[in-house]
Amino acid sequence: MDIASPEGRVTPFAVTNRSVLAIAVPMTLAYLTTPFIGLVGTGVVGQFGDAALLGGLAAGAVAFDVVFTSFNFLRAGTTALVAQAFGRGDASEEQAVFWRAVVIALVAGIVLALTAPLTSLAGQWFMSAEQRVNETLDAYVRIRMLGAPFALINYAILGYVLGRGEGSFALLLQASLNGVNIALSLLLGLSLGWGVEGVAWAAVAGEAAGMAIGLVVLLRRFGRQPRLAPGRIFDAAAFRRLFVLNRDIMIRSLSLLVAFALFTRQGAQFGTVTLAANAVLMNFFIAAGFFLDGFAAAAEQLAGRAVGARYEPAFRKAVYLCSIWGFALAGSMTAVLMVFGPDLVALISTAEDVRAVAIAFLPWAAFTALSGVLAFQMDGIFIGAAWSRDMRNMMVVSLVVFVVALLTLTPAFGNHGLWAALHLLLIVRGVCLLAILGPRARATFQSGAAAH
């Protein structure tokens, strides 16, 4: 899907290391604040000394995360379209894209809040846990889902802010949201003794606070711009473009969820110790993802801005610089994990058998940063350029390769084969997108030059 500049004019701008880092560093810090929410929530509920409460909280968080990971397209799609409007210098369209995303977020959020009991039942069915765990999951999900409209509107706000390359503002929003969440988790969950319900209400309050701060700032900004006509916001063709882009990104996200679910399920077939060891090692991959996502966010904004501006030199420079920084960071993280990995494994798990298996498979986990960095970067570039159909198709191809590898390598090589299949998934995603990057860029910028 291409979002073309109606005017076809070229708007030059410079892409430098500084402009890349101005987005990547704040966004990396913003992403890194997120795991602290889970740690604090787990710590608060853990003080009650009840395994069923901890299990219910963890299960409820998984149910919530699956639903909202599926809606992450709202953030990414908004970033792409705002970045392209920013590149064209079309402030009115930037604002219109934002309000369209807010409309979708509000409607979807209300639907999710109203259907919270169904989400809870689905989570209970999937987990198949004991009754007290199910009761805790139910209480957590029903409360958390009340914050769905706030959470999805925050996706729209973050997408708009990232689309304009305002990394520091994005960091402020995420820090405010997560800070309120953490503070209220301690107050409501621990000090007032509300437990899991307190942690859930703290999450809702954090989302509401983040939304309020974001909307206040943006409404003041929009107040200084020409007033948008409702017809501009509710333009049917523009909504259709946003839905198509969001649909493709959602399919890509769901395909990834399927791959990781299959990875976990296959690991369980090797026994509880291997399952636990793989879970420990996946924390390293997830942590690497938080760092790599910062440079992927920079690639999204700069690539999208270049496409909107119809300025190919900026696009090529963005691809080059974001990739160089991404590979440098991935290599550094792999080296750190190879050196300090055994100590980190010991810190996460106290079970000697789990530690031994995790350390045996540590190199596989350590190198996921390097095998996955190209996929992260290409995702950012293709999202920013709104080449969502290609990204969706290559993700499906990668998923098929992963499933074939899973069926052939794991029977022959056990858990080594499972990790090899994961690496293939990451490498194939990156290489497939890289292979079509050149032709897609030429087609996009040549059409822009012809229009000009």
C-alpha positions as CSV (number, residue, x, y, z in Angstrom):
1,M,0.0,0.0,0.0
2,D,1.4,3.4,-1.0
3,I,0.4,6.7,0.4
4,A,1.4,9.1,-2.3
5,S,1.9,12.8,-2.1
6,P,-0.9,14.5,-4.0
7,E,1.4,17.3,-5.0
8,G,4.3,15.0,-5.8
9,R,6.7,17.7,-4.7
10,V,10.2,16.9,-3.3
11,T,10.9,18.3,0.2
12,P,14.6,17.7,1.0
13,F,15.8,17.2,4.6
14,A,18.9,15.8,6.2
15,V,19.1,12.5,8.1
16,T,22.1,12.4,10.5
17,N,23.3,10.2,13.4
18,R,21.8,12.9,15.7
19,S,18.4,12.7,14.1
20,V,18.4,8.9,14.4
21,L,19.5,8.9,18.0
22,A,17.1,11.7,18.9
23,I,14.3,9.2,18.2
24,A,16.0,5.9,19.1
25,V,17.4,6.8,22.5
26,P,14.2,8.2,24.1
27,M,12.1,5.4,22.6
28,T,14.5,2.8,23.9
29,L,14.2,4.3,27.4
30,A,10.4,4.5,27.0
31,Y,10.2,0.8,26.1
32,L,12.5,-0.2,28.9
33,T,10.1,1.4,31.5
34,T,7.5,-1.1,30.5
35,P,8.9,-4.3,32.2
36,F,9.1,-2.5,35.5
37,I,5.3,-2.5,35.6
38,G,5.2,-6.3,35.5
39,L,8.0,-6.6,38.1
40,V,6.3,-4.2,40.5
41,G,2.9,-5.9,40.1
42,T,4.4,-9.3,40.6
43,G,6.3,-8.0,43.7
44,V,3.2,-6.5,45.2
45,V,1.0,-9.6,44.7
46,G,3.9,-11.8,45.8
47,Q,3.8,-10.1,49.3
48,F,0.5,-11.9,50.0
49,G,2.2,-15.3,49.8
50,D,-0.5,-16.9,47.7
51,A,0.6,-18.8,44.6
52,A,-2.9,-18.7,43.2
53,L,-2.9,-14.9,43.2
54,L,0.5,-14.8,41.4
55,G,-0.7,-17.4,38.9
56,G,-3.9,-15.5,38.3
57,L,-2.1,-12.2,37.8
58,A,0.4,-13.8,35.3
59,A,-2.4,-15.5,33.4
60,G,-4.6,-12.3,33.4
61,A,-1.6,-10.3,32.1
62,V,-1.1,-12.8,29.3
63,A,-4.7,-12.6,28.2
64,F,-4.6,-8.8,28.3
65,D,-1.3,-8.7,26.4
66,V,-2.5,-11.0,23.6
67,V,-5.5,-8.7,23.0
68,F,-3.6,-5.5,23.0
69,T,-0.6,-6.8,21.0
70,S,-3.2,-7.5,18.3
71,F,-4.2,-3.8,18.4
72,N,-0.6,-2.5,18.2
73,F,-1.3,-1.8,14.5
74,L,-3.1,1.3,15.7
75,R,0.2,2.8,16.9
76,A,2.2,1.7,13.9
77,G,-0.3,2.7,11.3
78,T,-0.7,6.1,12.8
79,T,3.1,6.6,12.9
80,A,3.4,5.7,9.2
81,L,0.7,8.1,8.0
82,V,1.6,10.9,10.3
83,A,5.3,10.6,9.3
84,Q,4.4,10.8,5.6
85,A,2.1,13.8,6.1
86,F,4.9,15.4,8.1
87,G,7.3,14.8,5.2
88,R,4.9,16.5,2.9
89,G,4.5,19.4,5.3
90,D,0.8,18.8,5.6
91,A,0.0,19.6,9.2
92,S,-3.8,19.4,8.6
93,E,-3.5,15.8,7.4
94,E,-1.2,14.9,10.4
95,Q,-4.1,16.1,12.7
96,A,-6.7,14.3,10.6
97,V,-4.8,11.0,10.8
98,F,-4.6,11.4,14.6
99,W,-8.4,12.0,15.0
100,R,-9.2,9.1,12.7
101,A,-7.0,6.8,14.9
102,V,-8.7,8.2,18.0
103,V,-12.2,7.4,16.6
104,I,-11.1,3.8,15.8
105,A,-9.4,3.5,19.3
106,L,-12.5,4.8,21.1
107,V,-14.9,2.5,19.3
108,A,-12.6,-0.6,19.6
109,G,-11.9,0.3,23.3
110,I,-15.5,0.5,24.2
111,V,-16.2,-2.9,22.5
112,L,-13.3,-4.5,24.4
113,A,-14.5,-3.1,27.7
114,L,-18.0,-4.4,27.1
115,T,-16.7,-7.8,26.1
116,A,-14.3,-8.2,29.0
117,P,-16.2,-11.2,30.4
118,L,-15.7,-13.0,27.1
119,T,-12.0,-12.3,27.2
120,S,-11.8,-13.6,30.7
121,L,-13.6,-16.8,29.8
122,A,-11.3,-17.3,26.8
123,G,-8.3,-16.8,29.1
124,Q,-9.6,-19.3,31.6
125,W,-10.3,-21.9,28.9
126,F,-6.8,-21.5,27.4
127,M,-5.0,-21.6,30.8
128,S,-7.0,-24.5,32.2
129,A,-5.8,-23.6,35.7
130,E,-7.4,-24.3,39.1
131,Q,-10.5,-22.4,40.3
132,R,-8.7,-19.8,42.5
133,V,-6.3,-18.9,39.6
134,N,-9.3,-18.5,37.3
135,E,-11.1,-16.3,39.8
136,T,-8.0,-14.0,40.1
137,L,-7.7,-13.9,36.3
138,D,-11.3,-13.0,36.0
139,A,-11.1,-10.1,38.5
140,Y,-7.9,-8.8,36.9
141,V,-9.1,-8.9,33.3
142,R,-12.6,-7.4,34.0
143,I,-10.9,-4.4,35.7
144,R,-8.0,-4.0,33.2
145,M,-10.4,-4.0,30.2
146,L,-12.2,-0.9,31.6
147,G,-9.1,0.9,30.6
148,A,-9.2,-0.3,27.0
149,P,-10.4,3.0,25.5
150,F,-7.6,4.9,27.3
151,A,-5.0,2.3,26.3
152,L,-6.0,2.4,22.6
153,I,-6.2,6.2,22.5
154,N,-2.7,6.2,23.9
155,Y,-1.6,4.1,20.9
156,A,-3.0,6.8,18.7
157,I,-1.2,9.5,20.7
158,L,2.1,7.7,20.7
159,G,1.7,7.0,16.9
160,Y,1.2,10.7,16.2
161,V,4.1,11.7,18.4
162,L,6.5,9.2,16.8
163,G,5.3,10.1,13.4
164,R,6.6,13.6,14.0
165,G,9.9,12.2,15.4
166,E,9.2,13.7,18.9
167,G,11.1,11.0,20.9
168,S,11.4,13.0,24.0
169,F,7.7,13.7,24.2
170,A,7.0,10.0,23.7
171,L,9.4,9.2,26.6
172,L,7.5,11.7,28.8
173,L,4.2,10.1,28.0
174,Q,5.4,6.6,28.6
175,A,7.2,7.5,31.8
176,S,4.1,9.3,33.1
177,L,1.8,6.4,32.3
178,N,4.2,3.8,33.8
179,G,5.1,6.0,36.7
180,V,1.5,6.5,37.8
181,N,0.9,2.7,37.3
182,I,3.8,1.7,39.5
183,A,3.0,4.3,42.2
184,L,-0.6,3.3,42.5
185,S,0.2,-0.4,42.4
186,L,2.2,0.1,45.5
187,L,-0.4,2.3,47.1
188,L,-3.6,0.4,46.2
189,G,-2.2,-3.1,45.9
190,L,0.1,-3.1,48.9
191,S,-0.6,-0.2,51.3
192,L,-4.4,-0.5,51.0
193,G,-4.3,-4.3,50.6
194,W,-6.3,-4.5,47.5
195,G,-3.9,-7.1,46.0
196,V,-4.6,-8.1,42.3
197,E,-7.6,-5.7,42.1
198,G,-5.3,-2.8,43.2
199,V,-2.7,-3.7,40.6
200,A,-5.4,-3.8,37.9
201,W,-6.9,-0.4,38.9
202,A,-3.4,1.1,39.0
203,A,-3.0,0.0,35.3
204,V,-6.3,1.6,34.3
205,A,-5.3,4.8,36.2
206,G,-1.9,4.9,34.5
207,E,-3.5,4.6,31.0
208,A,-6.0,7.3,31.9
209,A,-3.2,9.6,33.1
210,G,-1.1,9.1,30.0
211,M,-4.1,9.8,27.8
212,A,-5.0,12.9,29.7
213,I,-1.4,14.4,29.5
214,G,-1.1,13.5,25.8
215,L,-4.5,15.0,24.9
216,V,-4.0,18.2,26.8
217,V,-0.7,18.8,25.0
218,L,-2.0,17.9,21.6
219,L,-5.3,19.9,21.9
220,R,-3.3,23.0,22.8
221,R,-1.1,22.4,19.7
222,F,-4.1,21.8,17.4
223,G,-5.7,24.9,18.8
224,R,-3.0,27.0,17.2
225,Q,-3.7,25.3,13.8
226,P,-6.6,26.0,11.3
227,R,-9.8,24.2,12.4
228,L,-10.4,20.9,10.7
229,A,-13.7,20.3,9.0
230,P,-15.4,17.1,10.1
231,G,-15.5,16.0,6.5
232,R,-11.7,16.0,6.4
233,I,-11.5,13.7,9.4
234,F,-14.3,11.4,8.3
235,D,-13.0,11.1,4.7
236,A,-14.1,7.6,3.5
237,A,-11.0,7.0,1.3
238,A,-8.6,8.0,4.1
239,F,-10.3,5.7,6.6
240,R,-10.1,2.9,4.0
241,R,-6.3,3.5,3.6
242,L,-5.9,3.4,7.4
243,F,-8.0,0.2,7.7
244,V,-6.0,-1.5,5.0
245,L,-2.7,-0.5,6.6
246,N,-3.9,-1.6,10.0
247,R,-5.2,-4.9,8.7
248,D,-1.9,-5.9,7.2
249,I,0.0,-4.9,10.4
250,M,-2.4,-6.9,12.5
251,I,-2.0,-10.0,10.4
252,R,1.8,-9.6,10.7
253,S,1.5,-9.2,14.6
254,L,-0.8,-12.2,14.9
255,S,1.5,-14.3,12.8
256,L,4.3,-13.5,15.2
257,L,2.1,-14.4,18.2
258,V,1.4,-17.8,16.5
259,A,5.1,-18.4,16.0
260,F,6.0,-17.6,19.6
261,A,3.1,-19.7,20.9
262,L,4.2,-22.7,18.8
263,F,7.8,-22.2,20.1
264,T,6.5,-22.3,23.7
265,R,4.2,-25.2,23.1
266,Q,7.0,-27.3,21.4
267,G,9.3,-26.4,24.3
268,A,6.7,-27.9,26.7
269,Q,6.9,-31.2,24.8
270,F,10.6,-31.5,26.0
271,G,9.6,-31.4,29.7
272,T,9.1,-28.9,32.5
273,V,12.8,-28.2,33.0
274,T,13.4,-27.4,29.3
275,L,10.2,-25.3,29.2
276,A,11.4,-23.3,32.2
277,A,14.9,-22.9,30.7
278,N,13.5,-21.7,27.4
279,A,11.3,-19.2,29.3
280,V,14.4,-17.8,31.1
281,L,16.3,-17.5,27.8
282,M,13.4,-15.9,26.0
283,N,13.7,-13.0,28.5
284,F,17.0,-12.2,26.9
285,F,15.4,-12.1,23.4
286,I,12.6,-9.9,24.7
287,A,15.1,-7.6,26.4
288,A,17.1,-7.3,23.2
289,G,13.8,-6.5,21.4
290,F,13.2,-3.4,23.7
291,F,16.6,-2.0,22.6
292,L,16.2,-2.8,18.9
293,D,12.7,-1.4,18.9
294,G,14.2,2.1,19.5
295,F,16.1,2.0,16.3
296,A,13.1,0.4,14.5
297,A,11.0,3.4,15.7
298,A,13.6,5.8,14.2
299,A,13.5,3.8,10.9
300,E,9.7,4.1,10.9
301,Q,9.6,7.9,11.3
302,L,12.5,8.7,9.0
303,A,11.5,6.3,6.2
304,G,7.9,7.5,6.4
305,R,9.0,11.1,6.4
306,A,11.2,10.5,3.4
307,V,8.4,8.8,1.4
308,G,6.1,11.7,2.2
309,A,8.7,14.2,1.2
310,R,9.5,12.1,-2.0
311,Y,13.2,12.5,-1.1
312,E,15.1,9.3,-1.8
313,P,18.5,10.4,-0.5
314,A,17.0,10.8,3.0
315,F,15.3,7.4,2.7
316,R,18.6,5.7,1.8
317,K,20.5,7.5,4.5
318,A,17.8,6.5,7.1
319,V,18.0,2.9,6.0
320,Y,21.8,3.0,6.2
321,L,22.2,4.8,9.6
322,C,19.4,2.9,11.4
323,S,20.8,-0.4,10.2
324,I,24.4,0.4,11.2
325,W,23.3,1.5,14.7
326,G,21.0,-1.5,15.0
327,F,23.7,-4.1,14.0
328,A,26.2,-2.4,16.4
329,L,23.8,-2.6,19.3
330,A,22.8,-6.2,18.4
331,G,26.4,-7.3,18.3
332,S,27.1,-5.6,21.6
333,M,24.1,-7.3,23.2
334,T,25.2,-10.7,21.9
335,A,28.7,-10.2,23.4
336,V,27.3,-9.1,26.7
337,L,25.0,-12.1,26.9
338,M,27.8,-14.5,26.0
339,V,30.0,-13.1,28.8
340,F,27.4,-12.3,31.5
341,G,24.6,-14.7,30.5
342,P,25.4,-17.5,33.1
343,D,25.3,-14.9,35.9
344,L,22.0,-13.5,34.5
345,V,20.5,-17.0,34.3
346,A,21.5,-17.6,38.0
347,L,19.9,-14.4,38.9
348,I,16.6,-15.3,37.2
349,S,16.4,-18.9,38.3
350,T,17.4,-20.6,41.6
351,A,16.7,-24.2,40.3
352,E,20.0,-25.9,39.5
353,D,18.5,-28.2,36.8
354,V,16.9,-25.2,35.0
355,R,20.1,-23.2,35.2
356,A,22.1,-26.0,33.7
357,V,19.8,-26.4,30.7
358,A,19.5,-22.6,30.2
359,I,23.3,-22.2,30.2
360,A,23.7,-25.1,27.7
361,F,21.4,-23.3,25.3
362,L,22.5,-19.8,26.1
363,P,24.4,-19.2,22.8
364,W,21.2,-19.7,20.9
365,A,19.5,-17.0,22.9
366,A,22.4,-14.7,22.8
367,F,22.6,-14.6,19.0
368,T,18.9,-13.9,18.6
369,A,19.8,-10.2,18.7
370,L,22.0,-10.5,15.7
371,S,19.7,-12.8,13.7
372,G,16.7,-10.6,14.5
373,V,18.1,-7.1,14.0
374,L,17.5,-7.1,10.2
375,A,13.9,-8.1,10.7
376,F,13.4,-5.3,13.3
377,Q,14.9,-2.7,11.0
378,M,13.0,-3.9,7.9
379,D,9.8,-3.9,9.8
380,G,10.4,-0.3,10.8
381,I,11.2,0.8,7.3
382,F,8.2,-1.0,5.7
383,I,5.8,0.3,8.3
384,G,7.0,3.8,7.9
385,A,6.8,3.6,4.1
386,A,3.3,2.0,4.4
387,W,4.4,-1.0,2.4
388,S,2.2,-3.1,4.6
389,R,1.2,-5.7,2.1
390,D,4.8,-6.7,1.5
391,M,5.5,-6.9,5.2
392,R,2.4,-9.0,5.8
393,N,3.2,-11.4,2.9
394,M,6.9,-11.9,4.0
395,M,5.8,-12.5,7.6
396,V,3.4,-15.3,6.4
397,V,6.3,-16.8,4.3
398,S,8.5,-16.6,7.3
399,L,5.9,-18.3,9.5
400,V,5.6,-21.2,6.9
401,V,9.4,-21.6,7.0
402,F,9.3,-21.6,10.8
403,V,6.6,-24.3,10.9
404,V,8.4,-26.5,8.4
405,A,11.7,-26.1,10.4
406,L,9.8,-26.9,13.6
407,L,8.4,-30.1,12.1
408,T,11.8,-31.2,10.7
409,L,14.5,-29.9,13.0
410,T,13.0,-30.5,16.4
411,P,12.4,-34.3,15.9
412,A,16.0,-34.6,14.8
413,F,17.8,-32.2,17.1
414,G,15.4,-31.6,20.0
415,N,15.6,-28.2,21.7
416,H,18.6,-27.2,19.5
417,G,16.3,-27.7,16.5
418,L,13.6,-25.6,18.2
419,W,16.0,-22.7,18.7
420,A,17.3,-23.1,15.2
421,A,13.8,-22.8,13.8
422,L,13.4,-19.5,15.8
423,H,16.5,-18.1,14.2
424,L,15.3,-19.1,10.8
425,L,12.1,-17.3,11.4
426,L,14.0,-14.1,12.3
427,I,16.5,-14.4,9.4
428,V,14.0,-15.2,6.7
429,R,11.8,-12.2,7.8
430,G,14.7,-9.8,7.5
431,V,16.2,-11.2,4.3
432,C,12.9,-11.5,2.5
433,L,12.1,-7.8,3.2
434,L,15.6,-6.7,2.3
435,A,15.3,-8.5,-1.0
436,I,12.3,-6.4,-2.1
437,L,13.4,-3.2,-0.4
438,G,15.3,-1.9,-3.5
439,P,12.5,-2.5,-6.1
440,R,9.9,-1.1,-3.7
441,A,12.0,2.1,-3.1
442,R,12.6,2.6,-6.8
443,A,9.0,2.2,-7.7
444,T,7.9,4.6,-4.9
445,F,10.4,7.4,-5.6
446,Q,10.3,7.1,-9.4
447,S,6.6,7.6,-9.3
448,G,7.1,10.6,-7.1
449,A,9.7,12.0,-9.5
450,A,7.4,11.4,-12.4
451,A,4.5,13.3,-10.6
452,H,6.9,16.1,-9.8
